[in-house]
């Protein structure tokens, strides 16, 4: 099939109005690299102030230096934080509110993951992922929400989960369990905190290659056997700008009637594997006439 070029060149462009987030302030965990960095970059382009947080100060510093070029009357700064430690989280939240008086949104993006047969896991390996993904998200959301409630300020919580939060998945059991918990947290907080004008939503990304995380999930021995890109319905990976567009929209005032939702952005990957008869897309077009005749005979 041939398609016009216009639609193939739009997904890597920003979608929101220029300066539409001017005066807004956001915290992004895991903002020093990967998808967190891409989301931070677009929020800066739209005029927001951004605080990025992670354990790696060197990576944070380099990202701040790199992204400062996108700033006009806004700024990017960082806080060193281990999301497994509630005392670190509390410092980030308190310092952020002291600095800006109002924090308009929190993106819980920090994560940890690796592939392994479950029987090879130790209790410590399981706990490490739960502590980062589930407990870290819970604690950041709790401490952020308390500040918003006490100050009577509107707030937005955006969690980054995964499509296997719905389905589960072998070989990433700690991550699936943790992100399944974050999915439930997202909807629970939306139900309870809507009365405070605190919104809680999530994004479930499909394959968006990032350096580091991607290498851990698809190291060379495995990547030699599987071509991930070719097995996707659209035959391409997600572009970071696509996810940045969605996250910026959900953090903006344009999405103020969306609460408790999870938006999947995976080009149809998980749903294409879920349907019992979806494998029929491998049937050659020419065979369908024969199949049609055969099914008519059975009537």
LOVOMAR-714916 format. One record per residue (C-alpha): residue number from 1; x negated, y, z negated. Coordinates in steps of 0.001 Angstrom, whole numbers, plus 524288, in hexadecimal, padded with zeros to 5 digits. Layout:
residues N
SITE/NUM/X/Y/Z
...
//
This chain:
residues 299
SITE/1/80000/80000/80000
SITE/2/7FB7A/80DD1/802F5
SITE/3/7FEEE/8197D/7FA8C
SITE/4/7FD8A/82810/7FC66
SITE/5/7F158/82DA2/7F5FA
SITE/6/7F86B/837C2/7EDCE
SITE/7/7FCCD/82E4E/7E347
SITE/8/7EF76/827C6/7E269
SITE/9/7E8D1/834A0/7DEDC
SITE/10/7F1F2/83A4B/7D48F
SITE/11/7F00F/8315B/7C8E9
SITE/12/7E2B0/83713/7C597
SITE/13/7E802/84500/7C46C
SITE/14/7ECFC/84C07/7B85A
SITE/15/7FBD8/84CCF/7B7CA
SITE/16/7FF38/8571E/7AD99
SITE/17/7FFC9/865DD/7AED9
SITE/18/7F336/86D6E/7ACE6
SITE/19/7F16B/87251/79EEC
SITE/20/7FDED/86B91/79A65
SITE/21/7F72E/866C6/78E01
SITE/22/7F0AB/873A7/78A7F
SITE/23/7F118/8757D/77BCB
SITE/24/7F354/86712/7792C
SITE/25/7E9F7/85F21/770C1
SITE/26/7E79B/8507C/77175
SITE/27/7DF9A/845E0/76ADE
SITE/28/7DB22/83A59/77313
SITE/29/7D4C5/82EA0/76CAF
SITE/30/7CAE0/82760/774E9
SITE/31/7C9D4/833F1/77CB5
SITE/32/7BB56/8331E/77F69
SITE/33/7BC4A/829B4/78AC5
SITE/34/7C537/8222A/793D9
SITE/35/7D3A7/82540/79446
SITE/36/7D29A/82DE7/78843
SITE/37/7C8D5/83680/78F34
SITE/38/7D162/83714/79B6A
SITE/39/7DD4B/83B0F/79381
SITE/40/7D55C/8454C/78C3E
SITE/41/7D049/84AC9/798F8
SITE/42/7DDD9/84CE8/79EA5
SITE/43/7E34A/852E2/7922D
SITE/44/7D81B/85C9D/79293
SITE/45/7DB03/85FD5/7A0C9
SITE/46/7E8FF/862E8/79CB9
SITE/47/7E453/86C8C/79260
SITE/48/7E522/86489/785D3
SITE/49/7DB47/863E8/77AE3
SITE/50/7D675/85607/778A8
SITE/51/7CFCA/84F46/76D41
SITE/52/7C9CB/84228/770B8
SITE/53/7C672/83837/76641
SITE/54/7BE8D/82BAC/765DE
SITE/55/7B332/82559/75E90
SITE/56/7A8C6/82880/768AA
SITE/57/7A437/8367E/7667E
SITE/58/79A8C/83616/771BC
SITE/59/7A541/83253/77B41
SITE/60/7AE76/83C89/775A5
SITE/61/7A452/84739/776C5
SITE/62/7A140/843E2/784ED
SITE/63/7AFAC/843C7/78863
SITE/64/7B201/850F8/781F2
SITE/65/7A67A/856D3/7894F
SITE/66/7AB5C/85127/7960C
SITE/67/7B99E/85522/79494
SITE/68/7B710/862C4/78F5F
SITE/69/7B5B7/86711/79D93
SITE/70/7C469/864B6/79F1D
SITE/71/7C7C2/86E52/7945E
SITE/72/7CC16/87C59/7968D
SITE/73/7D290/881FC/78A88
SITE/74/7D371/8749C/78430
SITE/75/7C978/86B70/77E2E
SITE/76/7C57D/85D69/77BC2
SITE/77/7BF35/858E5/76F0E
SITE/78/7BCA6/84BF8/76869
SITE/79/7BD9C/8451E/75B59
SITE/80/7B5DF/83907/757DD
SITE/81/7BF77/82F07/752C1
SITE/82/7C00F/82071/7506E
SITE/83/7CE8A/81D58/7522F
SITE/84/7CCF1/811A4/74924
SITE/85/7CAC4/81B2F/73DE4
SITE/86/7D68D/822C8/73920
SITE/87/7CDCC/82CC0/73261
SITE/88/7C790/8301B/73F8D
SITE/89/7D4EE/8317F/745BC
SITE/90/7D992/83A5D/73AD6
SITE/91/7CDFD/84382/73CFF
SITE/92/7D0B8/84443/74BA9
SITE/93/7DF1C/8475E/74989
SITE/94/7DCF5/85161/73EC4
SITE/95/7D1F2/8584C/74611
SITE/96/7DA06/858C5/75287
SITE/97/7E5A9/85F26/74BD1
SITE/98/7DCC7/868C8/744D0
SITE/99/7D690/86C85/751B7
SITE/100/7E2C6/86E02/75A08
SITE/101/7EDF3/86EDC/75003
SITE/102/7F601/8664E/75912
SITE/103/7F278/85986/75FD5
SITE/104/7FC38/85726/76AB2
SITE/105/7F8AF/84919/76D81
SITE/106/7F09E/83D4A/769CA
SITE/107/7EC03/83313/77392
SITE/108/7E89D/82624/76D2C
SITE/109/7DF69/8210A/77797
SITE/110/7D44C/81B15/76F9D
SITE/111/7D3A9/80C6C/771CB
SITE/112/7CB38/80072/770E9
SITE/113/7CC74/7F40D/778DB
SITE/114/7C4CF/7E880/77E04
SITE/115/7C7F0/7DB9A/78481
SITE/116/7C68A/7CEC5/77D55
SITE/117/7CD48/7C1B6/77BCE
SITE/118/7D4F2/7C37F/76F48
SITE/119/7CF18/7B77A/768E2
SITE/120/7C1C4/7BE0D/769BB
SITE/121/7C60F/7C9F5/761E9
SITE/122/7C23B/7CC4C/753DD
SITE/123/7CB5F/7D309/74A2B
SITE/124/7C226/7DEB7/74A5A
SITE/125/7C2F8/7DFD6/75929
SITE/126/7D1C6/7DFE0/7586A
SITE/127/7D1DA/7E9BA/74D50
SITE/128/7C8C2/7F306/75494
SITE/129/7D275/7F4BE/75FBE
SITE/130/7DE44/7F5AA/756BD
SITE/131/7D757/80015/74EA7
SITE/132/7D42A/80877/75A7E
SITE/133/7E059/80704/762C2
SITE/134/7EB7C/804E9/7592D
SITE/135/7E6D3/80A7A/74C43
SITE/136/7DFC5/815CC/752D0
SITE/137/7EBE9/8198F/75A75
SITE/138/7F49F/81801/74E82
SITE/139/7EBED/82056/745EC
SITE/140/7E9D8/82B0B/74FFE
SITE/141/7F87D/82B9D/752AD
SITE/142/7FBED/82BBD/74433
SITE/143/7F287/83686/74074
SITE/144/7F5ED/83E95/74C75
SITE/145/80479/83CD6/74A30
SITE/146/80369/840E8/73BE8
SITE/147/7FCDE/84DA1/73FD7
SITE/148/8075A/85091/74A02
SITE/149/8123D/84D8E/74053
SITE/150/80C89/855CC/73559
SITE/151/80A63/86136/73EA4
SITE/152/817A5/85F49/74556
SITE/153/810E0/85EC9/75283
SITE/154/8146A/85738/75E9F
SITE/155/80AC4/84C75/76245
SITE/156/8085C/84214/76C83
SITE/157/801EB/834D5/76A8A
SITE/158/7FD8D/82DA6/776B6
SITE/159/7F851/81FDE/7753E
SITE/160/7F098/8189E/77FA2
SITE/161/7F458/80A46/77F66
SITE/162/7F3E0/7FFA5/789F2
SITE/163/7FD90/7F7F6/79215
SITE/164/7FA4E/7EBBD/78A51
SITE/165/80024/7F2AA/77E86
SITE/166/80D20/7ED97/78403
SITE/167/808DE/7E02E/7886C
SITE/168/7FD0D/7DC6E/7805B
SITE/169/7F102/7D734/78726
SITE/170/7E741/7CC7B/7852B
SITE/171/7D8DF/7CFC0/78341
SITE/172/7DBC7/7DD38/77D82
SITE/173/7E430/7D8B9/77221
SITE/174/7DF61/7E2BD/76804
SITE/175/7E1C8/7EDF2/77182
SITE/176/7EF15/7E8A5/7759B
SITE/177/7F344/7E742/7676E
SITE/178/7EE56/7F4CF/763F2
SITE/179/7F446/7FBAD/76FAF
SITE/180/8010D/7F45E/76DAC
SITE/181/80113/7FA67/76021
SITE/182/7FE80/807E1/765DF
SITE/183/809F9/805E1/76F2C
SITE/184/812E5/8034F/76382
SITE/185/80CF3/80EC7/75C2B
SITE/186/80FB7/817C2/767B1
SITE/187/81E2A/81492/767F9
SITE/188/81FAB/8144B/75937
SITE/189/819DD/821D1/75763
SITE/190/82212/82723/7628C
SITE/191/82E57/8226F/75BAA
SITE/192/82A82/827A5/74E5C
SITE/193/82349/83439/75174
SITE/194/82BE1/839E0/75C2B
SITE/195/832B9/841A6/75170
SITE/196/825C0/848A4/74F29
SITE/197/823DE/84B2C/75DC7
SITE/198/81864/841B6/75DE3
SITE/199/81899/83A13/76A88
SITE/200/81270/82CB5/76BFF
SITE/201/80FEF/8269A/77950
SITE/202/80635/81D55/77F7A
SITE/203/7FF9D/81A7F/78C67
SITE/204/7FC88/80C9F/790A4
SITE/205/7F1DA/80DA3/79B01
SITE/206/7EE5D/802D5/7A455
SITE/207/7E09B/801AF/7A9ED
SITE/208/7D99A/80ED2/7A946
SITE/209/7CB13/80B9F/7AA0B
SITE/210/7C2C2/81267/79FD3
SITE/211/7B44F/810BF/79D9D
SITE/212/7B146/808EA/79179
SITE/213/7BEC0/80376/78E6E
SITE/214/7C035/7FDF3/79C22
SITE/215/7B2F1/7F759/79B6B
SITE/216/7B6A1/7F0E8/78E89
SITE/217/7C38C/7EBCD/793C4
SITE/218/7BE84/7E7B1/7A120
SITE/219/7B011/7E459/79FBB
SITE/220/7A8D9/7DF34/7AB98
SITE/221/7AB23/7D0AC/7A98C
SITE/222/7B9D0/7D34F/7A9BD
SITE/223/7BA36/7DE46/7B3C5
SITE/224/7B379/7D52E/7BD6A
SITE/225/7BF40/7CC09/7BD0C
SITE/226/7CA4F/7D5FC/7BCDB
SITE/227/7CC89/7E1BF/7C597
SITE/228/7D5A4/7E964/7BCC0
SITE/229/7D870/7F3ED/7C6B3
SITE/230/7DD0D/7EA7A/7D143
SITE/231/7E67E/7E39B/7C811
SITE/232/7EDB4/7F053/7C517
SITE/233/7FA6D/7F2F3/7CC80
SITE/234/7F563/7FFFC/7D1BF
SITE/235/7E7D9/7FA5B/7D465
SITE/236/7E158/8055C/7CCF7
SITE/237/7DDE9/8093E/7BF0F
SITE/238/7E43F/8149B/7B81C
SITE/239/7DDEC/821E1/7B9BE
SITE/240/7DABE/828B4/7ACF1
SITE/241/7E1E6/834E7/7B16D
SITE/242/7EE84/82D25/7B255
SITE/243/7EDD1/829AC/7A3FD
SITE/244/7E954/83767/7A06E
SITE/245/7F549/83CE8/7A777
SITE/246/7FE79/8340D/79FF0
SITE/247/7F832/836BF/792CB
SITE/248/7F85C/8457D/794E9
SITE/249/806CE/844E2/7987F
SITE/250/80A46/83CEE/78C5C
SITE/251/802B9/84675/783C7
SITE/252/808F7/8525B/78A07
SITE/253/815F9/858E6/7872B
SITE/254/81AF3/853D7/79447
SITE/255/81CF6/84671/78E17
SITE/256/824C5/84AD2/7823F
SITE/257/83005/84174/784C1
SITE/258/8271A/8359A/7854B
SITE/259/82525/82EF9/7782B
SITE/260/8224A/820F9/7744D
SITE/261/81ED9/81D13/7822F
SITE/262/813D2/81513/787D9
SITE/263/81037/8184B/795D5
SITE/264/808D2/80E0D/79D7A
SITE/265/7FF42/812F8/7A7B1
SITE/266/7F982/80712/7AE55
SITE/267/7FE1F/80741/7BC7F
SITE/268/807A9/7FC3B/7B996
SITE/269/7FD43/7F2C1/7B4BF
SITE/270/803D0/7ECCC/7A8E1
SITE/271/81168/7EC14/7AE9C
SITE/272/80C3A/7E5A3/7BB01
SITE/273/806EF/7DA79/7B2A3
SITE/274/81323/7D95A/7AA40
SITE/275/81D94/7D5AE/7B438
SITE/276/81F56/7C717/7B654
SITE/277/81FFE/7C860/7C51A
SITE/278/8167E/7D3A0/7C727
SITE/279/80C60/7CA02/7CC43
SITE/280/81484/7C949/7D8B4
SITE/281/80DE1/7D5B1/7DD6A
SITE/282/80325/7CC7B/7E1F4
SITE/283/80C42/7C602/7EBB8
SITE/284/8089C/7CA57/7F9A0
SITE/285/812F4/7D2A0/8005F
SITE/286/8145D/7C8DB/80B7D
SITE/287/81858/7BDFF/80221
SITE/288/82437/7C528/7FCFA
SITE/289/82C31/7C1EC/80929
SITE/290/8299F/7B36B/806E9
SITE/291/82CAE/7B4E3/7F874
SITE/292/8395E/7BBDC/7FBC1
SITE/293/83D99/7B0DC/804CF
SITE/294/83A29/7A6A6/7FAA4
SITE/295/84204/7AD58/7EFF6
SITE/296/84DDB/7AEAD/7F8E4
SITE/297/84DC7/7A00A/7FB55
SITE/298/84E9F/79D9A/7ECBC
SITE/299/85B73/7A52F/7EB94
//
